[in-house]
Amino acid sequence: MEAKRLTIHVNIDNMLLPMTVTDTEQEAIIRKAAGNVNQQLITVRERYKTVPNDRYYDVMVMLNSEIKALTAEGRNDTKPVFDVIDTLEREMD
């Protein structure tokens, strides 16, 4: 049986984008991602007031998002847990 598909609309930089989702978890992720992109656009526009054109802002946000994704991809998410364990073990000694 095929999952129920729903079309939602997210607003990024005053542009309404239709997105198809299959569940509420996916919808929440997409809406959060859209909010993050909007926040990043606000940040780069405040930080870099003079750029040749608005497309630079879009490219800066895309590049920043990709850098974050690639960094997270190579990161071992268990490291913070093991760091806390190591600290606690040292404190117990």
N, C-alpha and C positions, 0 to 999 in steps of 0.2 A: 504494500500500500504506500502510495506517495505521500510525503509529508505535506501538510497544509502550508500553502505559501501565501504570504501577506505582503502587500506593497506599503511601505512607509515612506515618508518624506523627511529628509534631514536638511537643515539650513546651514550651509557653509558659506561664509562671506556674502550673505544676502543672495545666495543662489540655492534654490530649492531643488534637491536631488532625489529622485525616486530610487528606492532600494528595495529589493525583494528579500524577505526573511522567512525562516521556517519555524522559529520559536521565539519566545520572549527573551531568552538569554542572548540569542544572536542580535535581537533588536536592541537590547541594552548595551551591548558591546559597540554596535554601530553608532548609537546615539552618543555614547561616551567618546568614541573616536572623533565624531563630528565636533563635539564640544572642545576636545583637546586641540583639534586643528584650528578652530576659531580662536582659542586662547593663544596659540602660537602665532597666528596672524596678528593679533593685537600686540603681542610682545615684540615681534620684529618691526612692526610699523612704528612703535614707540622708540625702539632702539635705533633704527636706521631711518631717519626722517627724510634723507635725500638719496633717492635711488633713481636711475634713469626712467623706469616705469614700474607700474604695479606688478608686473609679471615677476620681477625680482623677489617680491615678498612671497609669492607662491613657490618659487624655486627654493628659496631659503627654507621654507617650512617643509617642503618635500625632502630636501637634503637632510635636514635635522631629524625628521622622522625616520629616514632610512639609516642614519648613523645610530640612532637609538635602537632600532630593530636589530641591526647587525651586532651591536654591542651586547644586547640582551641574549642574542642567539649563542654567543660564545661564552656567556657567563654561566658558572655553575651555581644554581640557585640554592644549593645546600650549604654553600660556603658560610653565609651568616650564622646558620645554626651551629656549624662546627666551630666557628669562632667563639660563640658564646660558651659552648661546651669546654673548649680549651681554656677560656678565661676562668670559668668556674673550677676547673680542675686545678689550675694554678693557685687559685684562692684557697682551695682545700688543702693544698700541700703545706 
